[in-house]
Amino acid sequence: MVDPTSDLGEDLTAENAPACATCGDPIVQDPEHVVETWVEDESVASRHFCSQDCRDEF
């Protein structure tokens, strides 16, 4: 898994890119990328989406 705080596109390939939580597509240099973060059990958790449409479907 890629560090969720890093810029997407920095040495990313489809194999190590985060996957969209809705459609499962790898997110590589996608300008519409959406990240949702929250605190859970005293840790930061996150979900990646390839677009706002996928976020809305989730």
PyMOL Python script that loads the backbone (N, CA, C, O; Angstrom):
from pymol import cmd

cmd.read_pdbstr("""\
ATOM      1  N   MET A   1       0.839  -1.179   0.000  1.00  0.00           N
ATOM      2  CA  MET A   1       0.000   0.000   0.000  1.00  0.00           C
ATOM      3  C   MET A   1       0.882   1.240   0.000  1.00  0.00           C
ATOM      4  O   MET A   1       1.917   1.280   0.666  1.00  0.00           O
ATOM      5  N   VAL A   2       0.479   2.206  -0.722  1.00  0.00           N
ATOM      6  CA  VAL A   2       1.187   3.464  -0.824  1.00  0.00           C
ATOM      7  C   VAL A   2       0.810   4.356   0.345  1.00  0.00           C
ATOM      8  O   VAL A   2      -0.328   4.333   0.812  1.00  0.00           O
ATOM      9  N   ASP A   3       1.768   5.140   0.814  1.00  0.00           N
ATOM     10  CA  ASP A   3       1.508   6.103   1.883  1.00  0.00           C
ATOM     11  C   ASP A   3       0.391   7.037   1.431  1.00  0.00           C
ATOM     12  O   ASP A   3       0.557   7.728   0.426  1.00  0.00           O
ATOM     13  N   PRO A   4      -0.739   7.086   2.134  1.00  0.00           N
ATOM     14  CA  PRO A   4      -1.869   7.912   1.691  1.00  0.00           C
ATOM     15  C   PRO A   4      -1.582   9.408   1.720  1.00  0.00           C
ATOM     16  O   PRO A   4      -2.354  10.188   1.164  1.00  0.00           O
ATOM     17  N   THR A   5      -0.486   9.826   2.359  1.00  0.00           N
ATOM     18  CA  THR A   5      -0.159  11.249   2.382  1.00  0.00           C
ATOM     19  C   THR A   5       0.761  11.659   1.244  1.00  0.00           C
ATOM     20  O   THR A   5       1.007  12.850   1.053  1.00  0.00           O
ATOM     21  N   SER A   6       1.280  10.691   0.476  1.00  0.00           N
ATOM     22  CA  SER A   6       2.183  11.024  -0.619  1.00  0.00           C
ATOM     23  C   SER A   6       1.390  11.428  -1.853  1.00  0.00           C
ATOM     24  O   SER A   6       0.214  11.092  -1.989  1.00  0.00           O
ATOM     25  N   ASP A   7       2.048  12.150  -2.744  1.00  0.00           N
ATOM     26  CA  ASP A   7       1.423  12.544  -4.003  1.00  0.00           C
ATOM     27  C   ASP A   7       1.305  11.326  -4.897  1.00  0.00           C
ATOM     28  O   ASP A   7       2.265  10.575  -5.070  1.00  0.00           O
ATOM     29  N   LEU A   8       0.117  11.132  -5.468  1.00  0.00           N
ATOM     30  CA  LEU A   8      -0.039  10.031  -6.404  1.00  0.00           C
ATOM     31  C   LEU A   8       0.770  10.347  -7.644  1.00  0.00           C
ATOM     32  O   LEU A   8       0.866  11.501  -8.060  1.00  0.00           O
ATOM     33  N   GLY A   9       1.345   9.322  -8.225  1.00  0.00           N
ATOM     34  CA  GLY A   9       2.150   9.516  -9.409  1.00  0.00           C
ATOM     35  C   GLY A   9       3.632   9.422  -9.107  1.00  0.00           C
ATOM     36  O   GLY A   9       4.435   9.315 -10.035  1.00  0.00           O
ATOM     37  N   GLU A  10       4.021   9.460  -7.845  1.00  0.00           N
ATOM     38  CA  GLU A  10       5.421   9.328  -7.474  1.00  0.00           C
ATOM     39  C   GLU A  10       5.797   7.855  -7.469  1.00  0.00           C
ATOM     40  O   GLU A  10       5.531   7.143  -6.501  1.00  0.00           O
ATOM     41  N   ASP A  11       6.408   7.405  -8.541  1.00  0.00           N
ATOM     42  CA  ASP A  11       6.870   6.020  -8.652  1.00  0.00           C
ATOM     43  C   ASP A  11       5.763   4.992  -8.467  1.00  0.00           C
ATOM     44  O   ASP A  11       6.002   3.927  -7.897  1.00  0.00           O
ATOM     45  N   LEU A  12       4.564   5.291  -8.936  1.00  0.00           N
ATOM     46  CA  LEU A  12       3.451   4.356  -8.812  1.00  0.00           C
ATOM     47  C   LEU A  12       3.302   3.508 -10.063  1.00  0.00           C
ATOM     48  O   LEU A  12       3.486   3.975 -11.187  1.00  0.00           O
ATOM     49  N   THR A  13       2.969   2.270  -9.837  1.00  0.00           N
ATOM     50  CA  THR A  13       2.582   1.373 -10.915  1.00  0.00           C
ATOM     51  C   THR A  13       1.215   0.807 -10.543  1.00  0.00           C
ATOM     52  O   THR A  13       0.747   0.987  -9.419  1.00  0.00           O
ATOM     53  N   ALA A  14       0.588   0.134 -11.478  1.00  0.00           N
ATOM     54  CA  ALA A  14      -0.726  -0.458 -11.197  1.00  0.00           C
ATOM     55  C   ALA A  14      -0.637  -1.485 -10.073  1.00  0.00           C
ATOM     56  O   ALA A  14      -1.624  -1.721  -9.376  1.00  0.00           O
ATOM     57  N   GLU A  15       0.533  -2.099  -9.885  1.00  0.00           N
ATOM     58  CA  GLU A  15       0.692  -3.117  -8.850  1.00  0.00           C
ATOM     59  C   GLU A  15       0.775  -2.534  -7.448  1.00  0.00           C
ATOM     60  O   GLU A  15       0.336  -3.176  -6.494  1.00  0.00           O
ATOM     61  N   ASN A  16       1.332  -1.321  -7.296  1.00  0.00           N
ATOM     62  CA  ASN A  16       1.471  -0.778  -5.945  1.00  0.00           C
ATOM     63  C   ASN A  16       0.600   0.457  -5.700  1.00  0.00           C
ATOM     64  O   ASN A  16       0.698   1.077  -4.641  1.00  0.00           O
ATOM     65  N   ALA A  17      -0.235   0.815  -6.647  1.00  0.00           N
ATOM     66  CA  ALA A  17      -1.134   1.963  -6.490  1.00  0.00           C
ATOM     67  C   ALA A  17      -2.326   1.579  -5.619  1.00  0.00           C
ATOM     68  O   ALA A  17      -2.709   0.411  -5.570  1.00  0.00           O
ATOM     69  N   PRO A  18      -2.907   2.551  -4.936  1.00  0.00           N
ATOM     70  CA  PRO A  18      -4.119   2.246  -4.173  1.00  0.00           C
ATOM     71  C   PRO A  18      -5.254   1.888  -5.130  1.00  0.00           C
ATOM     72  O   PRO A  18      -5.300   2.374  -6.260  1.00  0.00           O
ATOM     73  N   ALA A  19      -6.154   1.048  -4.674  1.00  0.00           N
ATOM     74  CA  ALA A  19      -7.300   0.638  -5.496  1.00  0.00           C
ATOM     75  C   ALA A  19      -8.532   1.425  -5.074  1.00  0.00           C
ATOM     76  O   ALA A  19      -8.705   1.757  -3.901  1.00  0.00           O
ATOM     77  N   CYS A  20      -9.373   1.712  -6.035  1.00  0.00           N
ATOM     78  CA  CYS A  20     -10.638   2.398  -5.758  1.00  0.00           C
ATOM     79  C   CYS A  20     -11.499   1.484  -4.882  1.00  0.00           C
ATOM     80  O   CYS A  20     -11.656   0.302  -5.187  1.00  0.00           O
ATOM     81  N   ALA A  21     -12.055   2.024  -3.801  1.00  0.00           N
ATOM     82  CA  ALA A  21     -12.865   1.246  -2.874  1.00  0.00           C
ATOM     83  C   ALA A  21     -14.181   0.791  -3.501  1.00  0.00           C
ATOM     84  O   ALA A  21     -14.813  -0.136  -2.997  1.00  0.00           O
ATOM     85  N   THR A  22     -14.601   1.429  -4.592  1.00  0.00           N
ATOM     86  CA  THR A  22     -15.857   1.059  -5.236  1.00  0.00           C
ATOM     87  C   THR A  22     -15.642   0.105  -6.403  1.00  0.00           C
ATOM     88  O   THR A  22     -16.208  -0.988  -6.426  1.00  0.00           O
ATOM     89  N   CYS A  23     -14.824   0.517  -7.375  1.00  0.00           N
ATOM     90  CA  CYS A  23     -14.681  -0.289  -8.599  1.00  0.00           C
ATOM     91  C   CYS A  23     -13.443  -1.174  -8.606  1.00  0.00           C
ATOM     92  O   CYS A  23     -13.346  -2.089  -9.423  1.00  0.00           O
ATOM     93  N   GLY A  24     -12.488  -0.914  -7.703  1.00  0.00           N
ATOM     94  CA  GLY A  24     -11.300  -1.741  -7.610  1.00  0.00           C
ATOM     95  C   GLY A  24     -10.189  -1.393  -8.584  1.00  0.00           C
ATOM     96  O   GLY A  24      -9.134  -2.026  -8.552  1.00  0.00           O
ATOM     97  N   ASP A  25     -10.392  -0.410  -9.448  1.00  0.00           N
ATOM     98  CA  ASP A  25      -9.355  -0.015 -10.396  1.00  0.00           C
ATOM     99  C   ASP A  25      -8.185   0.625  -9.662  1.00  0.00           C
ATOM    100  O   ASP A  25      -8.386   1.359  -8.695  1.00  0.00           O
ATOM    101  N   PRO A  26      -6.945   0.348 -10.122  1.00  0.00           N
ATOM    102  CA  PRO A  26      -5.799   1.023  -9.510  1.00  0.00           C
ATOM    103  C   PRO A  26      -5.831   2.514  -9.849  1.00  0.00           C
ATOM    104  O   PRO A  26      -6.223   2.896 -10.952  1.00  0.00           O
ATOM    105  N   ILE A  27      -5.423   3.340  -8.909  1.00  0.00           N
ATOM    106  CA  ILE A  27      -5.454   4.793  -9.103  1.00  0.00           C
ATOM    107  C   ILE A  27      -4.023   5.265  -9.339  1.00  0.00           C
ATOM    108  O   ILE A  27      -3.239   5.416  -8.401  1.00  0.00           O
ATOM    109  N   VAL A  28      -3.702   5.494 -10.601  1.00  0.00           N
ATOM    110  CA  VAL A  28      -2.373   5.942 -10.994  1.00  0.00           C
ATOM    111  C   VAL A  28      -2.520   7.257 -11.743  1.00  0.00           C
ATOM    112  O   VAL A  28      -3.096   7.290 -12.830  1.00  0.00           O
ATOM    113  N   GLN A  29      -2.006   8.335 -11.175  1.00  0.00           N
ATOM    114  CA  GLN A  29      -2.023   9.670 -11.779  1.00  0.00           C
ATOM    115  C   GLN A  29      -3.418  10.066 -12.256  1.00  0.00           C
ATOM    116  O   GLN A  29      -3.587  10.505 -13.393  1.00  0.00           O
ATOM    117  N   ASP A  30      -4.390   9.915 -11.409  1.00  0.00           N
ATOM    118  CA  ASP A  30      -5.773  10.262 -11.736  1.00  0.00           C
ATOM    119  C   ASP A  30      -6.110  11.608 -11.100  1.00  0.00           C
ATOM    120  O   ASP A  30      -6.153  11.711  -9.874  1.00  0.00           O
ATOM    121  N   PRO A  31      -6.351  12.639 -11.908  1.00  0.00           N
ATOM    122  CA  PRO A  31      -6.629  13.966 -11.335  1.00  0.00           C
ATOM    123  C   PRO A  31      -7.946  14.053 -10.561  1.00  0.00           C
ATOM    124  O   PRO A  31      -8.138  14.995  -9.792  1.00  0.00           O
ATOM    125  N   GLU A  32      -8.849  13.103 -10.747  1.00  0.00           N
ATOM    126  CA  GLU A  32     -10.132  13.122 -10.035  1.00  0.00           C
ATOM    127  C   GLU A  32     -10.111  12.271  -8.774  1.00  0.00           C
ATOM    128  O   GLU A  32     -11.156  12.041  -8.164  1.00  0.00           O
ATOM    129  N   HIS A  33      -8.942  11.806  -8.380  1.00  0.00           N
ATOM    130  CA  HIS A  33      -8.763  10.939  -7.221  1.00  0.00           C
ATOM    131  C   HIS A  33      -9.324  11.604  -5.960  1.00  0.00           C
ATOM    132  O   HIS A  33      -9.079  12.784  -5.707  1.00  0.00           O
ATOM    133  N   VAL A  34     -10.081  10.831  -5.173  1.00  0.00           N
ATOM    134  CA  VAL A  34     -10.666  11.320  -3.922  1.00  0.00           C
ATOM    135  C   VAL A  34     -10.197  10.395  -2.797  1.00  0.00           C
ATOM    136  O   VAL A  34     -10.231   9.172  -2.935  1.00  0.00           O
ATOM    137  N   VAL A  35      -9.762  10.984  -1.694  1.00  0.00           N
ATOM    138  CA  VAL A  35      -9.360  10.204  -0.519  1.00  0.00           C
ATOM    139  C   VAL A  35     -10.255  10.606   0.643  1.00  0.00           C
ATOM    140  O   VAL A  35     -10.433  11.790   0.931  1.00  0.00           O
ATOM    141  N   GLU A  36     -10.806   9.613   1.293  1.00  0.00           N
ATOM    142  CA  GLU A  36     -11.637   9.826   2.478  1.00  0.00           C
ATOM    143  C   GLU A  36     -10.843   9.306   3.666  1.00  0.00           C
ATOM    144  O   GLU A  36     -10.395   8.160   3.649  1.00  0.00           O
ATOM    145  N   THR A  37     -10.663  10.119   4.688  1.00  0.00           N
ATOM    146  CA  THR A  37      -9.922   9.702   5.880  1.00  0.00           C
ATOM    147  C   THR A  37     -10.778   9.888   7.122  1.00  0.00           C
ATOM    148  O   THR A  37     -11.680  10.725   7.154  1.00  0.00           O
ATOM    149  N   TRP A  38     -10.482   9.096   8.138  1.00  0.00           N
ATOM    150  CA  TRP A  38     -11.190   9.188   9.403  1.00  0.00           C
ATOM    151  C   TRP A  38     -10.325   8.554  10.486  1.00  0.00           C
ATOM    152  O   TRP A  38      -9.355   7.857  10.189  1.00  0.00           O
ATOM    153  N   VAL A  39     -10.682   8.800  11.735  1.00  0.00           N
ATOM    154  CA  VAL A  39      -9.982   8.200  12.867  1.00  0.00           C
ATOM    155  C   VAL A  39     -10.815   7.025  13.356  1.00  0.00           C
ATOM    156  O   VAL A  39     -12.014   7.149  13.606  1.00  0.00           O
ATOM    157  N   GLU A  40     -10.150   5.885  13.486  1.00  0.00           N
ATOM    158  CA  GLU A  40     -10.817   4.658  13.934  1.00  0.00           C
ATOM    159  C   GLU A  40      -9.899   3.930  14.904  1.00  0.00           C
ATOM    160  O   GLU A  40      -8.757   3.621  14.564  1.00  0.00           O
ATOM    161  N   ASP A  41     -10.377   3.659  16.084  1.00  0.00           N
ATOM    162  CA  ASP A  41      -9.573   2.971  17.105  1.00  0.00           C
ATOM    163  C   ASP A  41      -8.223   3.654  17.308  1.00  0.00           C
ATOM    164  O   ASP A  41      -7.190   2.986  17.350  1.00  0.00           O
ATOM    165  N   GLU A  42      -8.227   4.974  17.432  1.00  0.00           N
ATOM    166  CA  GLU A  42      -7.040   5.780  17.680  1.00  0.00           C
ATOM    167  C   GLU A  42      -5.997   5.708  16.569  1.00  0.00           C
ATOM    168  O   GLU A  42      -4.826   6.006  16.802  1.00  0.00           O
ATOM    169  N   SER A  43      -6.409   5.314  15.360  1.00  0.00           N
ATOM    170  CA  SER A  43      -5.535   5.277  14.191  1.00  0.00           C
ATOM    171  C   SER A  43      -6.231   5.982  13.036  1.00  0.00           C
ATOM    172  O   SER A  43      -7.456   6.099  13.015  1.00  0.00           O
ATOM    173  N   VAL A  44      -5.450   6.444  12.090  1.00  0.00           N
ATOM    174  CA  VAL A  44      -6.011   7.066  10.899  1.00  0.00           C
ATOM    175  C   VAL A  44      -6.278   5.985   9.860  1.00  0.00           C
ATOM    176  O   VAL A  44      -5.405   5.167   9.570  1.00  0.00           O
ATOM    177  N   ALA A  45      -7.475   5.984   9.306  1.00  0.00           N
ATOM    178  CA  ALA A  45      -7.847   5.046   8.252  1.00  0.00           C
ATOM    179  C   ALA A  45      -8.205   5.857   7.009  1.00  0.00           C
ATOM    180  O   ALA A  45      -8.555   7.033   7.107  1.00  0.00           O
ATOM    181  N   SER A  46      -8.117   5.229   5.855  1.00  0.00           N
ATOM    182  CA  SER A  46      -8.453   5.949   4.623  1.00  0.00           C
ATOM    183  C   SER A  46      -8.997   4.999   3.577  1.00  0.00           C
ATOM    184  O   SER A  46      -8.768   3.790   3.612  1.00  0.00           O
ATOM    185  N   ARG A  47      -9.726   5.592   2.644  1.00  0.00           N
ATOM    186  CA  ARG A  47     -10.249   4.881   1.472  1.00  0.00           C
ATOM    187  C   ARG A  47      -9.962   5.759   0.266  1.00  0.00           C
ATOM    188  O   ARG A  47     -10.055   6.984   0.345  1.00  0.00           O
ATOM    189  N   HIS A  48      -9.616   5.134  -0.842  1.00  0.00           N
ATOM    190  CA  HIS A  48      -9.345   5.853  -2.081  1.00  0.00           C
ATOM    191  C   HIS A  48     -10.465   5.595  -3.074  1.00  0.00           C
ATOM    192  O   HIS A  48     -11.023   4.499  -3.134  1.00  0.00           O
ATOM    193  N   PHE A  49     -10.781   6.614  -3.844  1.00  0.00           N
ATOM    194  CA  PHE A  49     -11.788   6.503  -4.902  1.00  0.00           C
ATOM    195  C   PHE A  49     -11.214   7.135  -6.162  1.00  0.00           C
ATOM    196  O   PHE A  49     -10.513   8.144  -6.076  1.00  0.00           O
ATOM    197  N   CYS A  50     -11.494   6.565  -7.332  1.00  0.00           N
ATOM    198  CA  CYS A  50     -10.940   7.105  -8.570  1.00  0.00           C
ATOM    199  C   CYS A  50     -11.683   8.354  -9.035  1.00  0.00           C
ATOM    200  O   CYS A  50     -11.176   9.082  -9.889  1.00  0.00           O
ATOM    201  N   SER A  51     -12.873   8.617  -8.494  1.00  0.00           N
ATOM    202  CA  SER A  51     -13.617   9.821  -8.862  1.00  0.00           C
ATOM    203  C   SER A  51     -14.690  10.094  -7.806  1.00  0.00           C
ATOM    204  O   SER A  51     -14.961   9.253  -6.950  1.00  0.00           O
ATOM    205  N   GLN A  52     -15.282  11.258  -7.878  1.00  0.00           N
ATOM    206  CA  GLN A  52     -16.375  11.595  -6.967  1.00  0.00           C
ATOM    207  C   GLN A  52     -17.577  10.698  -7.235  1.00  0.00           C
ATOM    208  O   GLN A  52     -18.320  10.378  -6.306  1.00  0.00           O
ATOM    209  N   ASP A  53     -17.784  10.287  -8.477  1.00  0.00           N
ATOM    210  CA  ASP A  53     -18.893   9.379  -8.797  1.00  0.00           C
ATOM    211  C   ASP A  53     -18.742   8.055  -8.055  1.00  0.00           C
ATOM    212  O   ASP A  53     -19.712   7.536  -7.503  1.00  0.00           O
ATOM    213  N   CYS A  54     -17.513   7.499  -8.040  1.00  0.00           N
ATOM    214  CA  CYS A  54     -17.281   6.256  -7.299  1.00  0.00           C
ATOM    215  C   CYS A  54     -17.470   6.496  -5.805  1.00  0.00           C
ATOM    216  O   CYS A  54     -18.001   5.632  -5.108  1.00  0.00           O
ATOM    217  N   ARG A  55     -17.047   7.645  -5.305  1.00  0.00           N
ATOM    218  CA  ARG A  55     -17.242   7.968  -3.889  1.00  0.00           C
ATOM    219  C   ARG A  55     -18.729   8.009  -3.559  1.00  0.00           C
ATOM    220  O   ARG A  55     -19.153   7.490  -2.526  1.00  0.00           O
ATOM    221  N   ASP A  56     -19.526   8.628  -4.438  1.00  0.00           N
ATOM    222  CA  ASP A  56     -20.964   8.718  -4.220  1.00  0.00           C
ATOM    223  C   ASP A  56     -21.628   7.342  -4.260  1.00  0.00           C
ATOM    224  O   ASP A  56     -22.598   7.110  -3.539  1.00  0.00           O
ATOM    225  N   GLU A  57     -21.123   6.426  -5.090  1.00  0.00           N
ATOM    226  CA  GLU A  57     -21.680   5.071  -5.190  1.00  0.00           C
ATOM    227  C   GLU A  57     -21.377   4.245  -3.950  1.00  0.00           C
ATOM    228  O   GLU A  57     -22.140   3.344  -3.601  1.00  0.00           O
ATOM    229  N   PHE A  58     -20.261   4.547  -3.279  1.00  0.00           N
ATOM    230  CA  PHE A  58     -19.847   3.766  -2.123  1.00  0.00           C
ATOM    231  C   PHE A  58     -20.898   3.868  -1.042  1.00  0.00           C
ATOM    232  O   PHE A  58     -20.743   3.278   0.027  1.00  0.00           O
TER     233      PHE A  58
END
""", "prot")
cmd.dss("prot")
cmd.show_as("cartoon", "prot")
cmd.util.cbc("prot")
cmd.orient("prot")
